[in-house]
């Protein structure tokens, strides 16, 4: 029987992401400079005597993200979700474009619509399955990321406006 891994369980999510590293657990263990057997034991959901440390979790997420592993941040989202928290990616200031803020608002509303659609579809039969819960969680993460991007764009816009206003004030003083 094949085990179904949950995106909402931080142990399952970490194992799933680590296995998706290019070259699998063997390559990831080599990058981390640990034995593949030790890494496998720390990540395997059925082995309760070994767990990754916070540093190892962070390193796995970082290496998987650098390698372009899809959903590399999923273990962090699952861990935060377990504790009733959520996170979003904060865009680097260099990666915030000057596109129209109204376009960002449209993206946010589209993402929120995706959440509503996933919830609505899940509730049609009155039961939210594990797969539906995972999809809803993924949609929420997308919406939170869009909100985080909107926030960053608004802050960047404000900083630019503030800088221009300060420059104008300096010119007027002269």
TACORWO-V839433 format. One record per pair of residues at least 4 apart in sequence whose ideal C-beta (glycine too) atoms are under 8 Angstrom apart, sorted by the first residue. I is the first residue (numbers start at 1). GAP is how many residues later the second one is. If there is no record, write none. Layout:
i:I gap:GAP
i:I gap:GAP
This chain:
i:3 gap:42
i:4 gap:126
i:5 gap:4
i:5 gap:7
i:5 gap:8
i:5 gap:10
i:5 gap:11
i:5 gap:40
i:6 gap:6
i:6 gap:7
i:6 gap:124
i:6 gap:128
i:7 gap:5
i:7 gap:6
i:7 gap:9
i:7 gap:64
i:7 gap:67
i:7 gap:71
i:7 gap:127
i:7 gap:130
i:7 gap:131
i:8 gap:5
i:8 gap:70
i:8 gap:73
i:8 gap:122
i:8 gap:125
i:8 gap:126
i:8 gap:129
i:9 gap:4
i:9 gap:36
i:9 gap:69
i:10 gap:4
i:10 gap:65
i:10 gap:68
i:10 gap:69
i:10 gap:72
i:11 gap:4
i:11 gap:32
i:11 gap:34
i:12 gap:4
i:12 gap:33
i:12 gap:66
i:13 gap:4
i:13 gap:58
i:13 gap:61
i:13 gap:62
i:13 gap:64
i:13 gap:65
i:14 gap:4
i:14 gap:29
i:14 gap:38
i:14 gap:43
i:14 gap:46
i:14 gap:47
i:14 gap:61
i:14 gap:64
i:15 gap:4
i:15 gap:28
i:15 gap:29
i:15 gap:30
i:16 gap:4
i:16 gap:55
i:16 gap:58
i:17 gap:4
i:17 gap:43
i:17 gap:44
i:17 gap:47
i:17 gap:52
i:17 gap:54
i:17 gap:55
i:17 gap:57
i:17 gap:58
i:18 gap:7
i:18 gap:10
i:18 gap:21
i:18 gap:25
i:18 gap:42
i:18 gap:46
i:19 gap:5
i:19 gap:6
i:19 gap:24
i:20 gap:44
i:20 gap:49
i:20 gap:50
i:21 gap:4
i:21 gap:6
i:21 gap:7
i:21 gap:42
i:21 gap:43
i:21 gap:46
i:21 gap:48
i:22 gap:5
i:22 gap:45
i:22 gap:47
i:23 gap:4
i:23 gap:5
i:23 gap:7
i:24 gap:4
i:25 gap:4
i:25 gap:11
i:25 gap:14
i:25 gap:15
i:25 gap:18
i:26 gap:4
i:26 gap:10
i:27 gap:4
i:28 gap:4
i:28 gap:11
i:28 gap:32
i:28 gap:35
i:28 gap:36
i:29 gap:5
i:29 gap:6
i:29 gap:7
i:29 gap:9
i:29 gap:10
i:29 gap:11
i:30 gap:6
i:31 gap:32
i:32 gap:7
i:32 gap:24
i:32 gap:27
i:32 gap:28
i:32 gap:31
i:34 gap:4
i:34 gap:5
i:35 gap:4
i:36 gap:4
i:37 gap:4
i:38 gap:4
i:38 gap:12
i:39 gap:4
i:40 gap:4
i:41 gap:6
i:41 gap:8
i:41 gap:9
i:42 gap:5
i:42 gap:8
i:42 gap:9
i:42 gap:10
i:42 gap:14
i:43 gap:9
i:52 gap:4
i:52 gap:5
i:52 gap:8
i:53 gap:4
i:54 gap:4
i:55 gap:4
i:56 gap:4
i:57 gap:4
i:57 gap:18
i:58 gap:4
i:59 gap:4
i:60 gap:4
i:60 gap:15
i:61 gap:4
i:61 gap:11
i:61 gap:12
i:61 gap:14
i:61 gap:15
i:62 gap:4
i:63 gap:4
i:64 gap:5
i:64 gap:8
i:65 gap:4
i:65 gap:7
i:65 gap:8
i:67 gap:5
i:73 gap:4
i:73 gap:16
i:74 gap:4
i:75 gap:4
i:76 gap:4
i:76 gap:11
i:77 gap:4
i:77 gap:9
i:77 gap:10
i:77 gap:60
i:77 gap:64
i:78 gap:4
i:79 gap:4
i:80 gap:5
i:80 gap:6
i:80 gap:7
i:81 gap:4
i:81 gap:5
i:81 gap:56
i:86 gap:54
i:86 gap:55
i:86 gap:58
i:87 gap:57
i:88 gap:53
i:88 gap:56
i:88 gap:57
i:88 gap:59
i:88 gap:60
i:89 gap:56
i:89 gap:59
i:89 gap:60
i:90 gap:58
i:90 gap:62
i:91 gap:4
i:91 gap:5
i:91 gap:57
i:91 gap:58
i:91 gap:61
i:92 gap:4
i:93 gap:59
i:93 gap:63
i:96 gap:53
i:96 gap:56
i:96 gap:57
i:96 gap:60
i:99 gap:4
i:99 gap:5
i:100 gap:4
i:101 gap:4
i:101 gap:49
i:101 gap:52
i:101 gap:53
i:101 gap:56
i:102 gap:4
i:103 gap:4
i:104 gap:4
i:104 gap:42
i:104 gap:45
i:104 gap:46
i:104 gap:49
i:105 gap:4
i:105 gap:45
i:106 gap:4
i:107 gap:4
i:107 gap:39
i:107 gap:42
i:107 gap:43
i:108 gap:4
i:108 gap:35
i:108 gap:38
i:108 gap:39
i:108 gap:42
i:109 gap:4
i:110 gap:4
i:110 gap:36
i:111 gap:4
i:111 gap:28
i:111 gap:31
i:111 gap:32
i:111 gap:34
i:111 gap:35
i:111 gap:36
i:112 gap:4
i:112 gap:31
i:112 gap:34
i:113 gap:4
i:114 gap:4
i:114 gap:25
i:114 gap:28
i:114 gap:29
i:115 gap:4
i:115 gap:21
i:115 gap:24
i:115 gap:25
i:115 gap:27
i:115 gap:28
i:116 gap:4
i:117 gap:4
i:117 gap:22
i:118 gap:4
i:118 gap:14
i:118 gap:17
i:118 gap:18
i:118 gap:21
i:119 gap:4
i:119 gap:17
i:120 gap:4
i:121 gap:11
i:122 gap:6
i:122 gap:7
i:122 gap:10
i:122 gap:11
i:122 gap:13
i:122 gap:14
i:123 gap:5
i:128 gap:4
i:128 gap:5
i:128 gap:8
i:129 gap:4
i:130 gap:4
i:131 gap:4
i:132 gap:4
i:133 gap:4
i:134 gap:4
i:135 gap:4
i:136 gap:4
i:137 gap:4
i:138 gap:4
i:139 gap:4
i:140 gap:4
i:141 gap:4
i:142 gap:4
i:143 gap:4
i:144 gap:4
i:145 gap:4
i:146 gap:4
i:147 gap:4
i:148 gap:4
i:149 gap:4
i:150 gap:4
i:151 gap:4
i:152 gap:4
i:153 gap:4
i:154 gap:4
i:155 gap:4
i:156 gap:4
i:157 gap:4
i:158 gap:4
i:159 gap:4
i:160 gap:4
i:161 gap:4
i:162 gap:4
i:163 gap:4
i:164 gap:4
i:165 gap:4
i:166 gap:4
i:167 gap:4
i:168 gap:4
i:169 gap:4
i:170 gap:4
